[in-house]
Amino acid sequence: MQSEVKRLNEECGIFGVWGTPDAAKLTYIGLFALQHRGQEGAGITVNENGHLQTKRGFGLLTDVFDSPSAVDEMTGTAAIGHVRYSTAGSNLLENIQPLPFNFSDTQFALAHNGNLTNAISIRKNLEDRGAIYHSSSDTENLMHLIRLSREDNLDDQMKEALNIIKGGFAYLVITKDRLYAALDPNGFRPLVVGQLPNGAYVVCSETCALDAVGATFKFDVQPGQLIKIDDSGITVDQYTNDTQLSICSMEFIYFARPDSDIYGVNVHSARKRMGARLAAEQPVENADIVTGVPNSSLSAAMGYAEASGLPYEMGLVKNQYSARTFIEPTQELREQGVNMKLSAVKGVVRGKNVVLVDDSIVRGTTSRRIVKLLKDAGAASVHLRIASPPLRYPCFYGIDIQHVRELIAANKTIEQMREIFGADSLGFLSVQGVIDSVNLKTDAPNKGLCVAYFDGKYPTPLYDYEEEYDRDQAQLQQMR
């Protein structure tokens, strides 16, 4: 069993561009806009006259490309890039993407956002056939499947490979003469296409990266689509028609930047609607102010305040330069890290009945510390309101939660959680509240959202994870 689950971790950002002389620099700028999606590693592969060059390393984008020359040296007219938070595969240099491949006849590089649910089975099968893997990342499976395909051309080889892999994936694949983008049949992860003023095409995880490089949004990549971009233009194809939109609801709740749009829905606006719905579903009597946990909860807190007619106040301030709490080696240091990251504004919260809005609760440790911060600062009462439902089930499509022992809502009642947090009351948004607040224009189940983290109803088979999931659930039943 996984020993601990901290905060939800964003699961990678990808960016690609084809047909512009400053490809590496634009990719750097685009990845910088996507840095919130992963901070463990970063890399860029550039195509210069059909030759691929890759630079990658640990840390933030600015750690890997630590001087202007580090980017300037990567000349070429096409590139793909990646910022990583590992969901599968250990934190080794070999796993940092883009993954480069040099064959006798050609070169490839791959970048992937998501998690494959049949990666273990595929790898075992291919290794039994003689395949040699260079990383422990599930991303590499696609490359082996492409090269082993008996199809006549690369387009069909891509389609065949994409129909074998399962789970959540947004892939970018660059070769000497083309760039592919592909999205899984459920569209678990977001992927968008834009165009630069000079005609070059951009493909990336979020529209905020399009804005960063000055690209105009063209369209959202749809489930099961395979996009090919080369010097003749862009081709949109389907590698499967067995599709059903199930985009990760946590993209709207927590992961995506508030200035991004996903399938036509602005993330900030969706979060405000979640906050407003939360105020209707979980009101607080005699409250004085509403405050949000910086930064991902601020939009929901604004919506709660507006809907309830309460003033929205900055009750908490985030230190932008503090260490991330989840990398601290002990529980005591992690909890002290919350105090390093956040400070309560005493002059605002003293003597007030505070509605504290957060986007989600995973392990619960942070919630307990923040409630204590506010009470130590003189808050008369703290009413914790969560702009998502209780997170009770693991995710297998690209979020860093694949076990449930440390998911507090899977193990405790709401009243038990309230006592643990020291809050005066605790309330969560309903699943329907999330669905209605996002309000995607689709006839798909749950209006196109995956809400399996909340209701345990997964939109696909779990393949390699099925047995482990069943075992975890059985252990939970015994604990209860």
N, C-alpha and C positions, 0 to 999 in steps of 0.2 A: 504493500500500500504506500502511496505517496505520503511522506511524513508531514507535509504541511501545504496548505494553499494560502497564499498571501492575498494579494489584490488580483483582480483580473488583469491579465497581461495581453496587450495588443499583439496580434500575431502577424507581423511583417507587413512591409509596404513595398510595392514594386512600381517601377517607372521605366518606360521605354520611349525612344524617339527614333524616327527614321527620316532622313533626307534634309539635314541641316548641318552646316560646317562646325557649329559649336555644340555638338551633341553631348559631349562629356560634361561641359559646363552646365547645360540645361538639365541634364540628369542629376547633377549635384544639387542644383537649385530645387528640382522637383522632389528629390529625396529629403532635402532639408525640411520641406513642407510636410513630409510624411514621417518625420523622425518620431512622432508620438506613437507610431505603430511598432517600433522596435528599437532598442538601444544596445543590444548585445554585440552587434556587428554590422558592417556595411561594406558594399562593394559596387564597382562599376565595371562593365565590359564595354569596350568601344570597338567599332568596326571601321578600320581604315583601309580602304581599297580592297576589301575582302579578307583582311587579316584581323583576327580578334585578339585584343589585349585586355587582360583583366587585372584589376588591383582591388584587394579586399583585405579586411583586417578586423580586429576586435574593437569594440567601443562605439562611440558616437561617430556620425559622419565626419565631424570636425577632427576626431582623433585619427581616423584613417587617412583623410585628406587634410593634412595639418598645415598646408601652405598653398598659396595660389599655384605654384609650379606643379604641385602634385596632381592638380586637375588639368592644367595647361599642357602637360606632357602627354596627355591622353587625347591625341588628335584623331579625328574621324568624323564621318557624317551620320553615324547611327550608333546607338548605345542602349543598354539596359542597365538598371541598377536595383539595389535591394537594401532595405534596412531590416534587421533580423531580431526577432525574439523567438527562441527555439520552442517549438511544440513537439517536434520529433527529432531525435538525434541529439547527441551531447554537444556541449559548447566547445567544439574543436575548430581550428582554422579550416580544416577540410570541409566543414559543414557551412561555412559562411558563403553566402551567395553574392553574385551569380556563380554557379558551378561551371567551371570551364572544362571543355572536352576537346582534345586534339587527336584527330584520327588521321590516317595516312592520306585520305582523300578530301577531308574537310574539317572544319571546326564548328563547334556549337558552344553556346552558353545558356544556362537555364536560371530563371528566377521564379520563385513560387511563394504564394501566400496561401496558407491553409494547412490541412492535415489529411493524409490519405488513410482511409480506414482498412484497406487491404494491402498495405505496404509490406507488412511482415511476410504474408503469404507469397506475394509477388517476388520479393527478394529471395526467399528460400527456393522457390521454383527456378528462378534464373540462375542462382548460384549453383544449384544442382546441375544446370545445363552448361556451367563453365563461366558464367559472368563474374567479373571481378569488380567489386565496388571500391570506390575511392573515398567514400564518406559514409557516415551512419545516418544521413538525412534521408527521409522518405522521398525527397525531391528527385533524387537520382534515378528512381525507378523509371520515370518517363523516358530518360535518355536510352536506357538499355532496351526498353520496349520498342522505341523508334528504330534503333539499329538492328534489332532482331526481326523486324517486320519483313515479310516477303512481298509487300505491296510494291508496285512499280515506281512510284514517285513519292517525294517527301510529303506532299499534301495528304496522300492516302495513308502513308506511314504514321503521320501525326494523328489522323482520325482513328486508325486502328488502336494506337497506343492509348489515346484518350478514352476510348471505350472500354479499356481493360482496367484502368485505375478507377478507384472509387473514393468517395469522401468529399472533402472541401478543397477546391483548388482554383486559384487564379494563376495561370502560368504565362510567363514571357519566355520565348525561345528566340535567340538571335543566331543567324548563320552568316555565311559570307555574302549572301545576296538577298536575305529577307528577314523579316521579323514576324513571329507568330504571337498571337495572344489567344488564350483559351480560358473558358469559364466552365466550372462543373455543371452538371445537369440541374442542380438546385440553386445555383447562384448564391451559395452561402457567403461568399466574400464579394465585396464590391469591385467593379472594374469599369473604367470609363475611357472613351476615346475622344480626343480633341485634335485641333489643327492649329498650327502656328501661322502667323501672317504670311510667311514665305512658302506655305503649302505643305510643310513637313507635318507628319502625323505623330501624335503623342498618345500613349496608352499608360494608364496609371491607376492606382488604387482608389484615389479620391479626387473630386473636382477641385479641392483646395490646391492640389499640385498643378492642375491646369492653370489656375489663376496665377500661381507663383511664376510660371514661365511665360505668361502672356498668351496662352492657347485658348481658343474658343471651343467650348463644349460642343461635341457633335452627337454622341449617343452613349447610352449605357450598354455595355456588352450584356447580352441576354444569356440565360442558362443554355448550355449545350452549344454555344457558338464557338467557331474557330475563325479568327481574324488573321488575314495575311496582308502584310504591308511590304511592298518592294518599290523599286524605282518606277514601276508603271502605275502605282497607286495602291488603293486599298480594296480588298476582297472580303466580303462577309459570307461565311458559310456555316452550315450546321454539321457537327460530327455525330449528333444524335438528336432525334425528335422526341425522345422519352424524357421530357423535362417537366419540372414543376417548381416554380419560384418559391424558395424558402430562405430568404436572406436572413442572416444572423440578426436577431432583434437587438443584441448587445452593440451592434454597430450604431444603432440609433440611440441606445441608452447611454453608452459609455465610450466606445472605441473611436468613432469617427470625429474629426474636427467639426466644431459647430458651424463653420462656414462652408462645409461641404454639402452637396446635394446628392442624394441616393435615390435613383429611380424617380426623379422629379420632386422628392421631398427634402426640404431643407432640414438639416439635423437640429439646428438651434430651435427652429419653430416646432419641430416634433417634440423636443424635450420640454419646451414651454407648455405645450398641450398636455404632456404627461404630468407636469407639475400642477396644471389647472385641474386635470381629472383627479389627481391625488388629493387636492384640496376638497373636491366634492365627495370623494369616497372616504377620506380620512381627515375630517375637519378637527380643529383643536379649539375648544371653548376658552375664552378669556386669554387668548394669546396676544402678545404685544408686538412681536416682530418676527420676520422670517429671515433666515440666513442659510446660505448654501455652503457645502464643503468645496473649496476650490480644488481644481478648476472645472471638472466635468459635471458638477452638480449645479452650477450657477444658473444655467438656463431653466432647469426644472424649478429651482427656488424662485426665480422671477415669475414663472407661471403660477406657482402656488400663491405667491404674494398678491398678484393681480386678481386672481380668482377669489381669494378670501378677503380682499380689501384691506390687507395688512401691509404695513411698510416693509419694503425689502431693505435690509441693512447689511453692511459688511461686518458681520460678527466675527469672522475668521479671516486671517491674512496668511497667505502662503509665502514662505521664503523660497524664492525661485532657485536659490543656489545650494539648497540643502541636499544631503545625500538621500538616495531613494531608500525607503525603509526596508524593502524586502531583501536588500542585499546585505543587511546587517547579520552577523553570524549567530547571534543569540536572541532569544525572545526578549530579554530585558533591553538589549540595545535597540531592537526593532521598535519596542514601545517608546523608548526615549526618543527614537527617531521621529515619531509623530510630533513631539514637542519641538524638535528641530525644524520640521517642515511647516508646522502651523502654529499660529499664535491667536489667542482670543483678544478681541478689542474690548477691554474692560469697560471703557466709557460708554460703549454701545449696549453691552449685554447685562451690565450690573443692574440687579433688581428687576429684570424683565423675564416674562414668560416667553421662552424662545422656541420657535418651530425650526428645527434643524433638518434641512433637506439633503439627503445623499442619494446618489444614483443607484447604488446596489450595495449589498452586504455579502461578502464571501466568507471570510473566517471570523469576522466580528471584532477582532482585536483593535483595529483602528477606530471602530465606532465607539467602543468603550472608552478609549483614550480621548476622543474628541468630546464626548459628553462630559467627561471629567474636566477637560480644559475649560469648557463653558461654565460649569458649576464652580470651579476654582476661581473663575473670573467674576463670580457674583451673580450668575443667572439664577433667578428664583425657581425656574423649572425649565427642563429641556424635553421637548416632545419630538422624538425622532420619526421622520417621515421618509420613506424610501420610494423613489420614483421608478420602481420595478417590482415585480413579484418576488417572493422568497426564492432564492436560488438553491434548488434542492437536488439537481441532477447534473451529472458531468457532461462535458461537451467533447465530441470526438472529431469535430470538423475544423479545428484550428484555433481553439481557445485553450489556454493553459490550465484546464481543469478536466482531468480524466479519472479522478477518484472522488469519493464523497465523504470520506471519514472526517475531513476537516471543513466541510461545508456546514456551517453552523445551523442553517435553516433545515438541513436534512436530518439533524440530530436533536434539535430543540424546538419546543413550541414557541409561539410568538411571545407568550407571557414569560417563558423562561429566558428568552433572548432579552426581553425588556429588563428583567432583573439583572442579567449579566452586564448589560450595557450601563445600568444605572439611570436609564431614562425614565421620565415620568409617564410616558406613553410611547407606543411604537405602532406604526401602521405602514402597510405596504400597498402599492398600486396593484390592481387586479390584472390578470393576463389580458382580459378583454380591454381593460383600460390602455394597455400598451398597444394592442392591435388597432383600436379605434383612434388613438392619438397619432400613430404613424400614418394610418389610412392610405396605404398604397392602393393604386388603382388597378386591381387585379381580382380575378375570381378564384385565385388559388386559395387553398386552406389557410386560415389565419391571416387572410389578406396578404399572403406572400411572405409572412415572417416565420422563421424558425423560433419556436418558443419551448423547445425541448428542455432547456435548463430549468424551466418552471413547472412543466407538466409531465415530463418524462416520455413524451410521445415523439420519437425520432422519425423524421421524414424518410429515412433510408435504413436498410439493414446496417448493422454495426460491424459485420464481417469479423476481422481479427479481434475486435474488442468485445464481442458478444459474450464470450465465456467469462471474461474478467468483470464485465458489468453485472452479469447475473450473480457472480460470486460476491461482489461488493454489496449488491442489494440484499442478498441473503444474510450477510453479516450485519447489515443495518437493522434488519428485522429482528435478529437475535439480540442486538443491543437495546432495542426498544422493549 
